[in-house]
C-alpha cells in the first residue's frame, strides 16, 4: 500500500510539546518555490489529525446539505 504521508518520513521530533495533547511537535522541511531554501514547519500531529477529520466531516455535511 502506498504511504499516504510519505512527506513526513523526513520529520524531526521537536522539544516543543502541545499543551492540549501533551505530545511533541513534529518539524518538517519543505522546499520554497523558486528557491533553494527550505521552510521549516512545526506542528502537533494530533491537532493536525483532528483538523483534517473535522474538515472531512464538514465536507461531507456540506455535500449532504447541497443534495437536499
mmCIF file of the N, C-alpha and C atoms, coordinates in Angstrom:
data_MODEL
# 
_entry.id   MODEL 
# 
loop_
_atom_site.group_PDB 
_atom_site.id 
_atom_site.type_symbol 
_atom_site.label_atom_id 
_atom_site.label_alt_id 
_atom_site.label_comp_id 
_atom_site.label_asym_id 
_atom_site.label_entity_id 
_atom_site.label_seq_id 
_atom_site.pdbx_PDB_ins_code 
_atom_site.Cartn_x 
_atom_site.Cartn_y 
_atom_site.Cartn_z 
_atom_site.occupancy 
_atom_site.B_iso_or_equiv 
_atom_site.pdbx_formal_charge 
_atom_site.auth_seq_id 
_atom_site.auth_comp_id 
_atom_site.auth_asym_id 
_atom_site.auth_atom_id 
_atom_site.pdbx_PDB_model_num 
ATOM 1   N N  . UNK A 1 1  ? 0.841   -1.192 0.000  1.00 0.00 ? 1  UNK A N  1 
ATOM 2   C CA . UNK A 1 1  ? 0.000   0.000  0.000  1.00 0.00 ? 1  UNK A CA 1 
ATOM 3   C C  . UNK A 1 1  ? 0.879   1.246  0.000  1.00 0.00 ? 1  UNK A C  1 
ATOM 4   N N  . UNK A 1 2  ? 0.516   2.197  -0.810 1.00 0.00 ? 2  UNK A N  1 
ATOM 5   C CA . UNK A 1 2  ? 1.273   3.443  -0.921 1.00 0.00 ? 2  UNK A CA 1 
ATOM 6   C C  . UNK A 1 2  ? 1.182   4.233  0.386  1.00 0.00 ? 2  UNK A C  1 
ATOM 7   N N  . UNK A 1 3  ? 2.328   4.798  0.809  1.00 0.00 ? 3  UNK A N  1 
ATOM 8   C CA . UNK A 1 3  ? 2.331   5.586  2.038  1.00 0.00 ? 3  UNK A CA 1 
ATOM 9   C C  . UNK A 1 3  ? 1.731   6.958  1.758  1.00 0.00 ? 3  UNK A C  1 
ATOM 10  N N  . UNK A 1 4  ? 0.561   7.215  2.312  1.00 0.00 ? 4  UNK A N  1 
ATOM 11  C CA . UNK A 1 4  ? -0.178  8.447  2.071  1.00 0.00 ? 4  UNK A CA 1 
ATOM 12  C C  . UNK A 1 4  ? 0.549   9.678  2.614  1.00 0.00 ? 4  UNK A C  1 
ATOM 13  N N  . UNK A 1 5  ? 1.363   9.503  3.649  1.00 0.00 ? 5  UNK A N  1 
ATOM 14  C CA . UNK A 1 5  ? 2.037   10.630 4.286  1.00 0.00 ? 5  UNK A CA 1 
ATOM 15  C C  . UNK A 1 5  ? 3.550   10.512 4.145  1.00 0.00 ? 5  UNK A C  1 
ATOM 16  N N  . UNK A 1 6  ? 3.987   10.143 2.960  1.00 0.00 ? 6  UNK A N  1 
ATOM 17  C CA . UNK A 1 6  ? 5.404   9.925  2.694  1.00 0.00 ? 6  UNK A CA 1 
ATOM 18  C C  . UNK A 1 6  ? 6.247   11.167 2.977  1.00 0.00 ? 6  UNK A C  1 
ATOM 19  N N  . UNK A 1 7  ? 5.679   12.365 2.779  1.00 0.00 ? 7  UNK A N  1 
ATOM 20  C CA . UNK A 1 7  ? 6.436   13.594 3.003  1.00 0.00 ? 7  UNK A CA 1 
ATOM 21  C C  . UNK A 1 7  ? 6.844   13.770 4.462  1.00 0.00 ? 7  UNK A C  1 
ATOM 22  N N  . UNK A 1 8  ? 6.233   13.012 5.373  1.00 0.00 ? 8  UNK A N  1 
ATOM 23  C CA . UNK A 1 8  ? 6.579   13.133 6.791  1.00 0.00 ? 8  UNK A CA 1 
ATOM 24  C C  . UNK A 1 8  ? 7.653   12.144 7.219  1.00 0.00 ? 8  UNK A C  1 
ATOM 25  N N  . UNK A 1 9  ? 8.187   11.366 6.292  1.00 0.00 ? 9  UNK A N  1 
ATOM 26  C CA . UNK A 1 9  ? 9.262   10.441 6.630  1.00 0.00 ? 9  UNK A CA 1 
ATOM 27  C C  . UNK A 1 9  ? 10.524  11.182 7.043  1.00 0.00 ? 9  UNK A C  1 
ATOM 28  N N  . UNK A 1 10 ? 10.659  12.442 6.633  1.00 0.00 ? 10 UNK A N  1 
ATOM 29  C CA . UNK A 1 10 ? 11.837  13.234 6.980  1.00 0.00 ? 10 UNK A CA 1 
ATOM 30  C C  . UNK A 1 10 ? 11.604  14.097 8.224  1.00 0.00 ? 10 UNK A C  1 
ATOM 31  N N  . UNK A 1 11 ? 10.622  13.767 9.008  1.00 0.00 ? 11 UNK A N  1 
ATOM 32  C CA . UNK A 1 11 ? 10.272  14.603 10.166 1.00 0.00 ? 11 UNK A CA 1 
ATOM 33  C C  . UNK A 1 11 ? 11.307  14.475 11.277 1.00 0.00 ? 11 UNK A C  1 
ATOM 34  N N  . UNK A 1 12 ? 11.381  15.545 12.053 1.00 0.00 ? 12 UNK A N  1 
ATOM 35  C CA . UNK A 1 12 ? 12.175  15.523 13.278 1.00 0.00 ? 12 UNK A CA 1 
ATOM 36  C C  . UNK A 1 12 ? 11.210  15.786 14.420 1.00 0.00 ? 12 UNK A C  1 
ATOM 37  N N  . UNK A 1 13 ? 11.507  15.225 15.557 1.00 0.00 ? 13 UNK A N  1 
ATOM 38  C CA . UNK A 1 13 ? 10.669  15.444 16.733 1.00 0.00 ? 13 UNK A CA 1 
ATOM 39  C C  . UNK A 1 13 ? 11.227  16.649 17.480 1.00 0.00 ? 13 UNK A C  1 
ATOM 40  N N  . UNK A 1 14 ? 10.374  17.638 17.692 1.00 0.00 ? 14 UNK A N  1 
ATOM 41  C CA . UNK A 1 14 ? 10.768  18.879 18.347 1.00 0.00 ? 14 UNK A CA 1 
ATOM 42  C C  . UNK A 1 14 ? 10.735  18.719 19.868 1.00 0.00 ? 14 UNK A C  1 
ATOM 43  N N  . UNK A 1 15 ? 11.392  19.620 20.543 1.00 0.00 ? 15 UNK A N  1 
ATOM 44  C CA . UNK A 1 15 ? 11.331  19.654 22.010 1.00 0.00 ? 15 UNK A CA 1 
ATOM 45  C C  . UNK A 1 15 ? 10.023  20.285 22.489 1.00 0.00 ? 15 UNK A C  1 
ATOM 46  N N  . UNK A 1 16 ? 9.383   21.065 21.619 1.00 0.00 ? 16 UNK A N  1 
ATOM 47  C CA . UNK A 1 16 ? 8.139   21.749 21.961 1.00 0.00 ? 16 UNK A CA 1 
ATOM 48  C C  . UNK A 1 16 ? 7.024   20.720 22.139 1.00 0.00 ? 16 UNK A C  1 
ATOM 49  N N  . UNK A 1 17 ? 6.190   20.907 23.167 1.00 0.00 ? 17 UNK A N  1 
ATOM 50  C CA . UNK A 1 17 ? 5.119   19.956 23.484 1.00 0.00 ? 17 UNK A CA 1 
ATOM 51  C C  . UNK A 1 17 ? 3.765   20.654 23.356 1.00 0.00 ? 17 UNK A C  1 
ATOM 52  N N  . UNK A 1 18 ? 2.822   19.983 22.732 1.00 0.00 ? 18 UNK A N  1 
ATOM 53  C CA . UNK A 1 18 ? 1.464   20.505 22.582 1.00 0.00 ? 18 UNK A CA 1 
ATOM 54  C C  . UNK A 1 18 ? 0.797   20.557 23.951 1.00 0.00 ? 18 UNK A C  1 
ATOM 55  N N  . UNK A 1 19 ? 0.226   21.707 24.280 1.00 0.00 ? 19 UNK A N  1 
ATOM 56  C CA . UNK A 1 19 ? -0.436  21.866 25.580 1.00 0.00 ? 19 UNK A CA 1 
ATOM 57  C C  . UNK A 1 19 ? -1.716  21.044 25.671 1.00 0.00 ? 19 UNK A C  1 
ATOM 58  N N  . UNK A 1 20 ? -2.348  20.789 24.544 1.00 0.00 ? 20 UNK A N  1 
ATOM 59  C CA . UNK A 1 20 ? -3.613  20.053 24.532 1.00 0.00 ? 20 UNK A CA 1 
ATOM 60  C C  . UNK A 1 20 ? -3.384  18.546 24.606 1.00 0.00 ? 20 UNK A C  1 
ATOM 61  N N  . UNK A 1 21 ? -2.504  18.030 23.746 1.00 0.00 ? 21 UNK A N  1 
ATOM 62  C CA . UNK A 1 21 ? -2.327  16.582 23.617 1.00 0.00 ? 21 UNK A CA 1 
ATOM 63  C C  . UNK A 1 21 ? -1.113  16.030 24.357 1.00 0.00 ? 21 UNK A C  1 
ATOM 64  N N  . UNK A 1 22 ? -0.256  16.914 24.825 1.00 0.00 ? 22 UNK A N  1 
ATOM 65  C CA . UNK A 1 22 ? 0.952   16.501 25.574 1.00 0.00 ? 22 UNK A CA 1 
ATOM 66  C C  . UNK A 1 22 ? 1.860   15.592 24.743 1.00 0.00 ? 22 UNK A C  1 
ATOM 67  N N  . UNK A 1 23 ? 1.944   15.863 23.437 1.00 0.00 ? 23 UNK A N  1 
ATOM 68  C CA . UNK A 1 23 ? 2.869   15.148 22.551 1.00 0.00 ? 23 UNK A CA 1 
ATOM 69  C C  . UNK A 1 23 ? 3.838   16.158 21.948 1.00 0.00 ? 23 UNK A C  1 
ATOM 70  N N  . UNK A 1 24 ? 5.000   15.675 21.561 1.00 0.00 ? 24 UNK A N  1 
ATOM 71  C CA . UNK A 1 24 ? 5.985   16.555 20.949 1.00 0.00 ? 24 UNK A CA 1 
ATOM 72  C C  . UNK A 1 24 ? 5.542   16.970 19.546 1.00 0.00 ? 24 UNK A C  1 
ATOM 73  N N  . UNK A 1 25 ? 5.881   18.202 19.207 1.00 0.00 ? 25 UNK A N  1 
ATOM 74  C CA . UNK A 1 25 ? 5.624   18.697 17.863 1.00 0.00 ? 25 UNK A CA 1 
ATOM 75  C C  . UNK A 1 25 ? 6.534   17.980 16.874 1.00 0.00 ? 25 UNK A C  1 
ATOM 76  N N  . UNK A 1 26 ? 6.103   17.933 15.626 1.00 0.00 ? 26 UNK A N  1 
ATOM 77  C CA . UNK A 1 26 ? 6.930   17.447 14.528 1.00 0.00 ? 26 UNK A CA 1 
ATOM 78  C C  . UNK A 1 26 ? 7.472   18.648 13.778 1.00 0.00 ? 26 UNK A C  1 
ATOM 79  N N  . UNK A 1 27 ? 8.655   18.503 13.225 1.00 0.00 ? 27 UNK A N  1 
ATOM 80  C CA . UNK A 1 27 ? 9.233   19.510 12.336 1.00 0.00 ? 27 UNK A CA 1 
ATOM 81  C C  . UNK A 1 27 ? 9.465   18.846 10.990 1.00 0.00 ? 27 UNK A C  1 
ATOM 82  N N  . UNK A 1 28 ? 8.999   19.503 9.928  1.00 0.00 ? 28 UNK A N  1 
ATOM 83  C CA . UNK A 1 28 ? 9.301   19.016 8.585  1.00 0.00 ? 28 UNK A CA 1 
ATOM 84  C C  . UNK A 1 28 ? 9.907   20.157 7.786  1.00 0.00 ? 28 UNK A C  1 
ATOM 85  N N  . UNK A 1 29 ? 10.728  19.793 6.851  1.00 0.00 ? 29 UNK A N  1 
ATOM 86  C CA . UNK A 1 29 ? 11.399  20.753 5.992  1.00 0.00 ? 29 UNK A CA 1 
ATOM 87  C C  . UNK A 1 29 ? 10.822  20.610 4.589  1.00 0.00 ? 29 UNK A C  1 
ATOM 88  N N  . UNK A 1 30 ? 10.316  21.718 4.037  1.00 0.00 ? 30 UNK A N  1 
ATOM 89  C CA . UNK A 1 30 ? 9.757   21.698 2.689  1.00 0.00 ? 30 UNK A CA 1 
ATOM 90  C C  . UNK A 1 30 ? 10.459  22.740 1.832  1.00 0.00 ? 30 UNK A C  1 
ATOM 91  N N  . UNK A 1 31 ? 10.635  22.462 0.547  1.00 0.00 ? 31 UNK A N  1 
ATOM 92  C CA . UNK A 1 31 ? 11.307  23.432 -0.321 1.00 0.00 ? 31 UNK A CA 1 
ATOM 93  C C  . UNK A 1 31 ? 10.429  24.657 -0.565 1.00 0.00 ? 31 UNK A C  1 
ATOM 94  N N  . UNK A 1 32 ? 11.080  25.825 -0.658 1.00 0.00 ? 32 UNK A N  1 
ATOM 95  C CA . UNK A 1 32 ? 10.374  27.049 -1.026 1.00 0.00 ? 32 UNK A CA 1 
ATOM 96  C C  . UNK A 1 32 ? 10.364  27.142 -2.543 1.00 0.00 ? 32 UNK A C  1 
ATOM 97  N N  . UNK A 1 33 ? 9.245   27.538 -3.106 1.00 0.00 ? 33 UNK A N  1 
ATOM 98  C CA . UNK A 1 33 ? 9.136   27.644 -4.563 1.00 0.00 ? 33 UNK A CA 1 
ATOM 99  C C  . UNK A 1 33 ? 10.102  28.690 -5.092 1.00 0.00 ? 33 UNK A C  1 
ATOM 100 N N  . UNK A 1 34 ? 10.775  28.349 -6.162 1.00 0.00 ? 34 UNK A N  1 
ATOM 101 C CA . UNK A 1 34 ? 11.675  29.279 -6.818 1.00 0.00 ? 34 UNK A CA 1 
ATOM 102 C C  . UNK A 1 34 ? 12.931  29.589 -6.037 1.00 0.00 ? 34 UNK A C  1 
ATOM 103 N N  . UNK A 1 35 ? 13.270  28.746 -5.071 1.00 0.00 ? 35 UNK A N  1 
ATOM 104 C CA . UNK A 1 35 ? 14.431  28.990 -4.225 1.00 0.00 ? 35 UNK A CA 1 
ATOM 105 C C  . UNK A 1 35 ? 15.047  27.659 -3.824 1.00 0.00 ? 35 UNK A C  1 
ATOM 106 N N  . UNK A 1 36 ? 16.310  27.708 -3.477 1.00 0.00 ? 36 UNK A N  1 
ATOM 107 C CA . UNK A 1 36 ? 16.967  26.503 -2.962 1.00 0.00 ? 36 UNK A CA 1 
ATOM 108 C C  . UNK A 1 36 ? 16.801  26.399 -1.449 1.00 0.00 ? 36 UNK A C  1 
ATOM 109 N N  . UNK A 1 37 ? 16.216  27.433 -0.844 1.00 0.00 ? 37 UNK A N  1 
ATOM 110 C CA . UNK A 1 37 ? 15.992  27.433 0.601  1.00 0.00 ? 37 UNK A CA 1 
ATOM 111 C C  . UNK A 1 37 ? 14.851  26.488 0.950  1.00 0.00 ? 37 UNK A C  1 
ATOM 112 N N  . UNK A 1 38 ? 14.837  26.084 2.198  1.00 0.00 ? 38 UNK A N  1 
ATOM 113 C CA . UNK A 1 38 ? 13.777  25.214 2.695  1.00 0.00 ? 38 UNK A CA 1 
ATOM 114 C C  . UNK A 1 38 ? 13.063  25.913 3.850  1.00 0.00 ? 38 UNK A C  1 
ATOM 115 N N  . UNK A 1 39 ? 11.811  25.614 3.993  1.00 0.00 ? 39 UNK A N  1 
ATOM 116 C CA . UNK A 1 39 ? 10.986  26.175 5.052  1.00 0.00 ? 39 UNK A CA 1 
ATOM 117 C C  . UNK A 1 39 ? 10.764  25.105 6.118  1.00 0.00 ? 39 UNK A C  1 
ATOM 118 N N  . UNK A 1 40 ? 10.916  25.481 7.379  1.00 0.00 ? 40 UNK A N  1 
ATOM 119 C CA . UNK A 1 40 ? 10.678  24.552 8.486  1.00 0.00 ? 40 UNK A CA 1 
ATOM 120 C C  . UNK A 1 40 ? 9.257   24.780 9.009  1.00 0.00 ? 40 UNK A C  1 
ATOM 121 N N  . UNK A 1 41 ? 8.477   23.722 9.041  1.00 0.00 ? 41 UNK A N  1 
ATOM 122 C CA . UNK A 1 41 ? 7.129   23.790 9.591  1.00 0.00 ? 41 UNK A CA 1 
ATOM 123 C C  . UNK A 1 41 ? 7.090   22.940 10.848 1.00 0.00 ? 41 UNK A C  1 
ATOM 124 N N  . UNK A 1 42 ? 6.480   23.478 11.890 1.00 0.00 ? 42 UNK A N  1 
ATOM 125 C CA . UNK A 1 42 ? 6.393   22.782 13.169 1.00 0.00 ? 42 UNK A CA 1 
ATOM 126 C C  . UNK A 1 42 ? 4.920   22.683 13.546 1.00 0.00 ? 42 UNK A C  1 
ATOM 127 N N  . UNK A 1 43 ? 4.477   21.488 13.918 1.00 0.00 ? 43 UNK A N  1 
ATOM 128 C CA . UNK A 1 43 ? 3.061   21.305 14.225 1.00 0.00 ? 43 UNK A CA 1 
ATOM 129 C C  . UNK A 1 43 ? 2.848   20.102 15.132 1.00 0.00 ? 43 UNK A C  1 
ATOM 130 N N  . UNK A 1 44 ? 1.718   20.111 15.820 1.00 0.00 ? 44 UNK A N  1 
ATOM 131 C CA . UNK A 1 44 ? 1.302   18.965 16.634 1.00 0.00 ? 44 UNK A CA 1 
ATOM 132 C C  . UNK A 1 44 ? 0.603   17.971 15.703 1.00 0.00 ? 44 UNK A C  1 
ATOM 133 N N  . UNK A 1 45 ? 1.075   16.735 15.632 1.00 0.00 ? 45 UNK A N  1 
ATOM 134 C CA . UNK A 1 45 ? 0.438   15.771 14.731 1.00 0.00 ? 45 UNK A CA 1 
ATOM 135 C C  . UNK A 1 45 ? -1.002  15.449 15.130 1.00 0.00 ? 45 UNK A C  1 
ATOM 136 N N  . UNK A 1 46 ? -1.303  15.485 16.415 1.00 0.00 ? 46 UNK A N  1 
ATOM 137 C CA . UNK A 1 46 ? -2.666  15.179 16.867 1.00 0.00 ? 46 UNK A CA 1 
ATOM 138 C C  . UNK A 1 46 ? -3.624  16.322 16.546 1.00 0.00 ? 46 UNK A C  1 
ATOM 139 N N  . UNK A 1 47 ? -3.192  17.567 16.724 1.00 0.00 ? 47 UNK A N  1 
ATOM 140 C CA . UNK A 1 47 ? -4.025  18.723 16.357 1.00 0.00 ? 47 UNK A CA 1 
ATOM 141 C C  . UNK A 1 47 ? -4.302  18.702 14.857 1.00 0.00 ? 47 UNK A C  1 
ATOM 142 N N  . UNK A 1 48 ? -3.277  18.384 14.079 1.00 0.00 ? 48 UNK A N  1 
ATOM 143 C CA . UNK A 1 48 ? -3.416  18.335 12.627 1.00 0.00 ? 48 UNK A CA 1 
ATOM 144 C C  . UNK A 1 48 ? -4.378  17.228 12.220 1.00 0.00 ? 48 UNK A C  1 
ATOM 145 N N  . UNK A 1 49 ? -4.270  16.080 12.862 1.00 0.00 ? 49 UNK A N  1 
ATOM 146 C CA . UNK A 1 49 ? -5.170  14.960 12.579 1.00 0.00 ? 49 UNK A CA 1 
ATOM 147 C C  . UNK A 1 49 ? -6.620  15.359 12.865 1.00 0.00 ? 49 UNK A C  1 
ATOM 148 N N  . UNK A 1 50 ? -6.853  16.027 13.997 1.00 0.00 ? 50 UNK A N  1 
ATOM 149 C CA . UNK A 1 50 ? -8.202  16.475 14.349 1.00 0.00 ? 50 UNK A CA 1 
ATOM 150 C C  . UNK A 1 50 ? -8.734  17.479 13.333 1.00 0.00 ? 50 UNK A C  1 
ATOM 151 N N  . UNK A 1 51 ? -7.880  18.392 12.882 1.00 0.00 ? 51 UNK A N  1 
ATOM 152 C CA . UNK A 1 51 ? -8.283  19.386 11.894 1.00 0.00 ? 51 UNK A CA 1 
ATOM 153 C C  . UNK A 1 51 ? -8.700  18.715 10.586 1.00 0.00 ? 51 UNK A C  1 
ATOM 154 N N  . UNK A 1 52 ? -7.926  17.747 10.136 1.00 0.00 ? 52 UNK A N  1 
ATOM 155 C CA . UNK A 1 52 ? -8.241  17.032 8.898  1.00 0.00 ? 52 UNK A CA 1 
ATOM 156 C C  . UNK A 1 52 ? -9.564  16.288 9.037  1.00 0.00 ? 52 UNK A C  1 
ATOM 157 N N  . UNK A 1 53 ? -9.770  15.620 10.165 1.00 0.00 ? 53 UNK A N  1 
ATOM 158 C CA . UNK A 1 53 ? -11.022 14.890 10.389 1.00 0.00 ? 53 UNK A CA 1 
ATOM 159 C C  . UNK A 1 53 ? -12.215 15.843 10.421 1.00 0.00 ? 53 UNK A C  1 
ATOM 160 N N  . UNK A 1 54 ? -12.056 17.003 11.068 1.00 0.00 ? 54 UNK A N  1 
ATOM 161 C CA . UNK A 1 54 ? -13.135 17.987 11.147 1.00 0.00 ? 54 UNK A CA 1 
ATOM 162 C C  . UNK A 1 54 ? -13.462 18.530 9.749  1.00 0.00 ? 54 UNK A C  1 
ATOM 163 N N  . UNK A 1 55 ? -12.437 18.821 8.947  1.00 0.00 ? 55 UNK A N  1 
ATOM 164 C CA . UNK A 1 55 ? -12.661 19.322 7.590  1.00 0.00 ? 55 UNK A CA 1 
ATOM 165 C C  . UNK A 1 55 ? -13.342 18.267 6.728  1.00 0.00 ? 55 UNK A C  1 
ATOM 166 N N  . UNK A 1 56 ? -12.974 17.002 6.907  1.00 0.00 ? 56 UNK A N  1 
ATOM 167 C CA . UNK A 1 56 ? -13.627 15.919 6.169  1.00 0.00 ? 56 UNK A CA 1 
ATOM 168 C C  . UNK A 1 56 ? -15.107 15.836 6.532  1.00 0.00 ? 56 UNK A C  1 
ATOM 169 N N  . UNK A 1 57 ? -15.407 15.907 7.827  1.00 0.00 ? 57 UNK A N  1 
ATOM 170 C CA . UNK A 1 57 ? -16.811 15.853 8.273  1.00 0.00 ? 57 UNK A CA 1 
ATOM 171 C C  . UNK A 1 57 ? -17.596 17.032 7.718  1.00 0.00 ? 57 UNK A C  1 
ATOM 172 N N  . UNK A 1 58 ? -17.000 18.231 7.751  1.00 0.00 ? 58 UNK A N  1 
ATOM 173 C CA . UNK A 1 58 ? -17.685 19.416 7.238  1.00 0.00 ? 58 UNK A CA 1 
ATOM 174 C C  . UNK A 1 58 ? -17.941 19.286 5.743  1.00 0.00 ? 58 UNK A C  1 
ATOM 175 N N  . UNK A 1 59 ? -16.982 18.704 5.025  1.00 0.00 ? 59 UNK A N  1 
ATOM 176 C CA . UNK A 1 59 ? -17.161 18.496 3.587  1.00 0.00 ? 59 UNK A CA 1 
ATOM 177 C C  . UNK A 1 59 ? -18.301 17.540 3.302  1.00 0.00 ? 59 UNK A C  1 
ATOM 178 N N  . UNK A 1 60 ? -18.395 16.471 4.074  1.00 0.00 ? 60 UNK A N  1 
ATOM 179 C CA . UNK A 1 60 ? -19.490 15.506 3.911  1.00 0.00 ? 60 UNK A CA 1 
ATOM 180 C C  . UNK A 1 60 ? -20.811 16.173 4.268  1.00 0.00 ? 60 UNK A C  1 
ATOM 181 N N  . UNK A 1 61 ? -20.842 16.912 5.374  1.00 0.00 ? 61 UNK A N  1 
ATOM 182 C CA . UNK A 1 61 ? -22.069 17.601 5.780  1.00 0.00 ? 61 UNK A CA 1 
ATOM 183 C C  . UNK A 1 61 ? -22.518 18.588 4.709  1.00 0.00 ? 61 UNK A C  1 
ATOM 184 N N  . UNK A 1 62 ? -21.574 19.338 4.148  1.00 0.00 ? 62 UNK A N  1 
ATOM 185 C CA . UNK A 1 62 ? -21.916 20.303 3.107  1.00 0.00 ? 62 UNK A CA 1 
ATOM 186 C C  . UNK A 1 62 ? -22.454 19.599 1.866  1.00 0.00 ? 62 UNK A C  1 
ATOM 187 N N  . UNK A 1 63 ? -21.888 18.457 1.521  1.00 0.00 ? 63 UNK A N  1 
ATOM 188 C CA . UNK A 1 63 ? -22.359 17.691 0.365  1.00 0.00 ? 63 UNK A CA 1 
ATOM 189 C C  . UNK A 1 63 ? -23.773 17.180 0.603  1.00 0.00 ? 63 UNK A C  1 
ATOM 190 N N  . UNK A 1 64 ? -24.022 16.684 1.804  1.00 0.00 ? 64 UNK A N  1 
ATOM 191 C CA . UNK A 1 64 ? -25.360 16.179 2.125  1.00 0.00 ? 64 UNK A CA 1 
ATOM 192 C C  . UNK A 1 64 ? -26.381 17.305 2.113  1.00 0.00 ? 64 UNK A C  1 
ATOM 193 N N  . UNK A 1 65 ? -26.016 18.466 2.635  1.00 0.00 ? 65 UNK A N  1 
ATOM 194 C CA . UNK A 1 65 ? -26.936 19.605 2.651  1.00 0.00 ? 65 UNK A CA 1 
ATOM 195 C C  . UNK A 1 65 ? -27.203 20.124 1.247  1.00 0.00 ? 65 UNK A C  1 
ATOM 196 N N  . UNK A 1 66 ? -26.233 20.036 0.364  1.00 0.00 ? 66 UNK A N  1 
ATOM 197 C CA . UNK A 1 66 ? -26.400 20.509 -1.007 1.00 0.00 ? 66 UNK A CA 1 
ATOM 198 C C  . UNK A 1 66 ? -27.367 19.617 -1.781 1.00 0.00 ? 66 UNK A C  1 
ATOM 199 N N  . UNK A 1 67 ? -27.440 18.344 -1.401 1.00 0.00 ? 67 UNK A N  1 
ATOM 200 C CA . UNK A 1 67 ? -28.309 17.400 -2.105 1.00 0.00 ? 67 UNK A CA 1 
ATOM 201 C C  . UNK A 1 67 ? -29.764 17.523 -1.676 1.00 0.00 ? 67 UNK A C  1 
ATOM 202 N N  . UNK A 1 68 ? -30.025 18.120 -0.531 1.00 0.00 ? 68 UNK A N  1 
ATOM 203 C CA . UNK A 1 68 ? -31.413 18.182 -0.044 1.00 0.00 ? 68 UNK A CA 1 
ATOM 204 C C  . UNK A 1 68 ? -32.114 19.429 -0.482 1.00 0.00 ? 68 UNK A C  1 
# 
